[in-house]
Amino acid sequence: MDSPPGFFERVWSQVEEIPKGRVATYGQIAALLGIPRGARAVGWALRALPRSRARSVPWHRVVGAGGRITLKGGSGPDEQRRRLRRDGVRFKKDRVDMARHGLL
């Protein structure tokens, strides 16, 4: 008998379902997994994404509340914006236009 997938695997699988041109917040992913206050844990799962899964899991489509890019330091925030723009996602000021691109 197979054991149920771990939390991180469940997060990655849920993020794989976000279509191109759409985004979800960390909190929305957590709620979809039945953990309504688990936004921070979703962030931990995405930070732990192994390189072997990085091509199939569109981590860049997960943003903070209100469409904020929440990555800190390094090239992460710029890389996320670049990938989102490549997906056709538009920004209003420094935030994703959630009315147009939000998943829910």
C-alpha positions as CSV (number, residue, x, y, z in Angstrom):
1,M,0.0,0.0,0.0
2,D,1.4,3.4,-1.0
3,S,1.5,6.0,1.7
4,P,-0.1,9.4,1.0
5,P,2.3,12.0,-0.4
6,G,4.1,14.3,2.0
7,F,3.1,17.9,2.4
8,F,5.9,19.3,0.2
9,E,4.9,16.8,-2.6
10,R,1.3,17.9,-2.2
11,V,2.3,21.5,-2.6
12,W,4.4,20.9,-5.6
13,S,1.6,18.9,-7.3
14,Q,-0.9,21.7,-6.6
15,V,1.5,24.3,-8.0
16,E,1.9,22.2,-11.2
17,E,-1.8,22.7,-11.8
18,I,-1.5,26.5,-12.1
19,P,-2.0,27.3,-15.8
20,K,0.3,29.7,-17.7
21,G,-0.9,33.3,-17.3
22,R,-2.4,32.7,-13.9
23,V,-1.0,33.0,-10.4
24,A,-2.0,31.8,-6.9
25,T,-1.1,33.1,-3.5
26,Y,0.7,31.0,-0.9
27,G,-2.5,31.2,1.2
28,Q,-4.6,30.0,-1.7
29,I,-2.4,27.0,-2.2
30,A,-2.6,26.2,1.5
31,A,-6.4,26.5,1.5
32,L,-6.7,24.2,-1.5
33,L,-4.7,21.7,0.5
34,G,-7.0,22.0,3.4
35,I,-4.6,24.0,5.6
36,P,-6.1,27.5,5.6
37,R,-3.3,29.0,7.8
38,G,-0.5,27.2,6.0
39,A,0.8,29.9,3.7
40,R,4.2,30.0,5.3
41,A,4.5,26.2,5.1
42,V,3.8,26.5,1.3
43,G,6.7,28.9,1.1
44,W,9.0,26.4,2.9
45,A,7.9,23.7,0.4
46,L,8.7,25.8,-2.6
47,R,12.1,26.8,-1.1
48,A,12.8,23.1,-0.7
49,L,11.9,22.3,-4.3
50,P,14.6,19.9,-5.6
51,R,16.3,20.8,-8.9
52,S,15.0,17.6,-10.4
53,R,11.4,19.0,-10.0
54,A,12.2,22.7,-10.8
55,R,11.3,22.3,-14.5
56,S,7.9,20.8,-13.9
57,V,6.8,22.9,-10.9
58,P,6.1,26.6,-11.9
59,W,7.1,28.0,-8.6
60,H,7.1,31.5,-10.1
61,R,3.3,31.4,-10.3
62,V,3.0,31.6,-6.5
63,V,3.0,35.1,-5.1
64,G,2.3,36.8,-1.8
65,A,-1.1,38.3,-0.7
66,G,-2.2,41.0,-3.0
67,G,0.1,39.9,-5.8
68,R,3.4,40.8,-4.1
69,I,6.6,39.2,-5.1
70,T,7.9,38.0,-1.8
71,L,11.2,36.6,-2.6
72,K,14.1,38.4,-0.9
73,G,17.6,39.2,-2.1
74,G,19.7,37.8,-4.9
75,S,18.2,37.4,-8.3
76,G,15.1,35.6,-7.1
77,P,12.6,38.5,-7.3
78,D,13.9,39.6,-10.8
79,E,13.8,36.0,-12.0
80,Q,10.2,35.6,-10.8
81,R,9.1,38.8,-12.5
82,R,10.8,37.8,-15.7
83,R,9.2,34.3,-15.7
84,L,5.7,35.8,-14.9
85,R,6.1,38.3,-17.8
86,R,7.1,35.5,-20.1
87,D,3.9,33.8,-19.0
88,G,1.9,36.9,-20.1
89,V,1.2,38.1,-16.5
90,R,0.9,41.9,-16.2
91,F,1.8,44.0,-13.2
92,K,0.2,47.1,-11.7
93,K,3.1,49.0,-10.1
94,D,5.1,46.2,-8.4
95,R,2.3,43.8,-7.9
96,V,0.7,41.1,-10.1
97,D,-2.7,42.3,-11.5
98,M,-4.6,39.7,-9.4
99,A,-8.0,40.7,-10.9
100,R,-6.7,39.6,-14.3
101,H,-4.3,36.8,-13.4
102,G,-5.4,35.5,-10.0
103,L,-6.3,31.8,-10.0
104,L,-9.4,32.2,-7.7
